[in-house]
Amino acid sequence: MFLQHLAEYARQRAGNRVVADVRIGLCYTAALLDDGSAGVAYTFKESVPHGCDVFQGVRPISGKSAFETFVYLSSPNVLERAVGIAAANAVINKPHEALIAGDILEVLNLQTHDRVGMVGLFAPLVSPLKKLVKDVLIFEKGRKELPEIYAEETAYELLPTCSIAIITATTLINNTLYRLLEACKNCCDIALVGATTPFAPEIFKPFGITLLSGILITNPHGILRQVSEGGGMGSFKGFISKVNLRIK
């Protein structure tokens, strides 16, 4: 559902842009357009098919129109969907006056009585959040290094008890976002978060999302190098700026 909307949204804004380069890294996938714009999306490496060729789509991707790459957004393959989102983000995520620079915690409406549900572990946020709110529940697959972490499948049961939701934008890639949003019916603030986030408020507002928190890429070639070398958000510093978009 969301990726179909994203494909149409990006097509309306792509113009004659051409994909100049694509990097499929171990942590992120990046797309560079001919105007120098770049976008990234998370790589679900654990879901990559076995074999010598892991990208099943038609190659080369470089040289295709950006418009053509958006067909990957409807692919059943998570790697192809990541390429499609990275290309869409390269088209969509541009500087504009509505963007608020800074960390997500600076723009979330947090109260001391809040219970925050975090889908996907955003480790740097956990300690500051615990000082600001009553409870933090984290839903993550295969991680138990913190007592606040619950199995990912419990999110559908426990999110209705939360007043704030922070949801990783990787849920766009694995098609779990819609069901998670249904579980957030009692949340007064719902944020879609991470480098994969498309700044497309028209897509997300009808589903109750109130905040988009992601990145603008300030050094596209630096990001491509980091992605190629297996880097993730920890190595993106100096090549991006963190920004937020409040959906009204």
C-alpha positions in Angstrom: 0.0 0.0 0.0 2.5 2.6 1.1 5.1 1.7 -1.5 2.5 2.1 -4.3 1.7 5.6 -3.0 5.4 6.3 -2.7 6.0 5.2 -6.3 3.4 7.5 -7.6 4.5 10.4 -5.4 8.1 10.0 -6.6 7.1 9.7 -10.3 5.3 13.0 -10.1 8.5 14.7 -8.9 11.2 12.8 -10.8 11.1 14.7 -14.1 13.9 13.6 -16.4 16.2 12.5 -13.6 18.5 9.5 -14.4 20.2 7.1 -12.0 23.9 7.8 -12.1 25.0 5.1 -9.6 23.6 2.5 -7.2 25.5 0.8 -4.3 24.0 -2.2 -2.5 25.9 -2.4 0.8 25.7 -4.7 3.7 23.9 -2.1 5.9 22.3 0.4 3.4 21.5 0.7 -0.2 22.2 4.1 -1.9 21.1 5.7 -5.2 22.7 8.7 -6.8 20.9 10.7 -9.5 22.4 12.7 -12.4 21.7 16.0 -10.6 23.9 14.9 -7.6 21.0 14.1 -5.3 21.2 10.9 -3.3 19.0 8.7 -1.2 19.4 5.6 1.0 17.4 2.8 2.3 18.1 0.0 4.7 19.5 -3.3 3.4 17.7 -6.4 4.9 20.8 -8.5 4.4 19.3 -11.4 6.3 16.6 -11.6 3.6 19.0 -11.5 0.6 18.6 -14.6 -1.6 21.4 -17.1 -1.5 23.7 -17.5 -4.5 26.2 -15.5 -6.6 23.7 -13.0 -7.9 21.6 -11.5 -5.0 20.0 -8.6 -7.0 17.4 -10.3 -9.2 16.3 -7.2 -11.1 17.5 -6.2 -14.6 20.9 -4.7 -14.6 22.5 -2.2 -15.1 20.5 0.0 -12.9 22.7 3.0 -13.6 21.6 4.8 -16.7 17.9 4.0 -16.1 15.5 6.9 -15.6 14.6 7.4 -12.0 11.0 6.8 -13.1 11.9 3.3 -14.2 13.5 2.3 -10.9 10.3 3.0 -9.0 8.9 -0.2 -10.4 11.1 -1.9 -7.8 8.8 -0.6 -5.1 6.2 -3.2 -6.1 8.7 -6.0 -6.2 8.4 -9.0 -3.9 12.1 -8.9 -3.3 13.3 -6.7 -0.3 16.5 -5.8 -2.0 14.8 -4.5 -5.1 12.4 -2.5 -2.8 15.4 -1.0 -1.1 16.8 0.2 -4.4 13.3 1.7 -5.2 13.1 3.5 -1.9 16.7 4.8 -2.2 15.9 6.2 -5.6 12.6 7.7 -4.4 14.4 9.3 -1.5 16.9 10.8 -3.8 14.1 12.5 -5.7 12.0 13.5 -2.7 14.3 14.3 0.2 15.3 17.9 -0.6 16.0 20.9 1.7 12.9 23.0 2.3 11.8 25.5 4.9 9.4 23.1 6.7 12.2 20.8 7.8 13.4 21.2 11.4 17.1 20.4 11.9 18.1 18.3 14.9 17.4 15.2 16.9 13.9 13.7 17.0 13.7 14.1 20.8 13.8 17.8 20.3 10.6 17.8 18.3 8.5 15.0 19.8 5.8 16.1 22.3 7.0 14.1 25.3 5.4 14.2 28.7 6.6 12.5 32.0 3.6 10.2 32.0 4.1 8.9 28.4 4.7 5.3 27.5 6.8 5.1 24.4 6.7 2.2 22.0 9.8 1.9 19.8 9.6 -0.4 16.8 13.2 -1.1 15.9 16.1 -0.4 18.4 17.4 3.2 18.1 20.0 2.7 20.8 21.2 6.3 21.1 17.6 7.4 21.9 16.9 4.9 24.7 18.8 6.4 27.6 17.6 10.0 27.0 14.1 8.8 26.5 14.1 6.9 29.8 14.9 10.1 31.6 12.0 12.0 29.9 9.1 9.5 30.1 7.5 6.9 32.3 8.2 3.8 30.2 10.0 2.7 27.1 9.1 -0.5 25.3 11.3 -1.6 22.4 10.3 -4.2 19.9 13.2 -5.7 18.0 14.0 -9.1 16.4 16.7 -11.2 18.0 18.0 -8.6 20.4 18.0 -8.8 24.2 20.8 -6.6 25.4 18.4 -4.3 27.2 15.6 -5.2 29.6 13.2 -3.0 27.7 13.5 -5.1 24.5 10.5 -7.3 23.7 10.0 -9.7 20.8 8.9 -8.0 17.7 5.6 -9.9 17.4 4.5 -8.5 20.8 4.3 -5.0 19.3 0.8 -5.6 18.0 -0.3 -6.4 21.6 1.6 -3.7 23.5 1.5 -0.7 21.2 -2.1 0.0 22.0 -0.9 0.6 25.6 1.5 3.3 24.4 0.9 7.1 24.1 3.9 7.7 21.7 5.2 5.5 18.9 8.6 5.7 17.3 8.6 3.4 14.3 11.5 2.5 12.0 11.0 3.4 8.4 12.4 0.0 7.5 8.9 -1.2 8.1 8.1 0.3 4.7 10.5 -2.2 3.1 9.2 -5.3 4.9 5.6 -4.2 4.5 4.7 -4.2 8.2 4.0 -0.5 8.7 0.2 -0.6 8.0 -0.5 -3.2 10.7 1.8 -1.5 13.2 -0.1 1.8 12.7 -3.4 0.0 13.3 -1.9 -1.0 16.7 -1.0 2.7 17.5 -4.7 3.8 17.7 -4.2 5.3 21.2 -0.9 7.2 20.4 -1.1 11.0 20.3 2.3 11.2 18.4 3.5 8.7 15.8 7.0 9.2 14.3 8.4 7.4 11.3 12.2 7.4 11.9 15.5 6.6 10.2 17.6 7.1 7.1 15.0 5.2 5.0 12.3 7.8 5.8 10.8 9.6 2.7 9.7 13.1 3.5 6.3 12.6 1.8 3.7 13.9 4.4 0.8 13.5 2.0 1.3 9.8 2.0 1.5 9.3 5.7 -0.9 11.9 7.2 -4.1 9.9 6.4 -2.7 7.0 8.5 -2.0 9.0 11.6 1.7 9.6 11.3 2.5 13.0 12.9 6.3 13.2 12.5 8.8 12.2 9.8 12.4 12.0 11.1 15.2 11.2 8.8 18.2 12.6 6.9 19.3 14.9 4.1 22.4 13.8 2.4 24.9 16.7 2.2 27.8 14.7 0.7 26.4 12.2 -1.8 29.7 10.7 -3.0 30.8 10.4 0.7 27.6 8.4 1.4 28.2 6.2 -1.6 31.7 5.4 -0.3 30.4 4.6 3.2 27.6 2.4 1.9 30.1 0.5 -0.4 32.4 -0.1 2.5 29.6 -1.6 4.7 28.9 1.6 6.7 25.7 2.5 8.4 24.3 5.5 10.4 27.3 5.4 12.7 29.6 6.2 9.7 27.3 8.7 8.0 28.3 11.5 10.3 29.7 14.4 8.3 27.8 13.3 5.2 24.3 13.9 6.3 22.1 16.2 8.4 19.3 15.0 10.7 16.0 16.7 10.0 12.4 16.4 11.0 9.1 17.2 9.4 6.1 17.8 11.5 2.9 16.7 9.8 0.0 19.1 10.4 
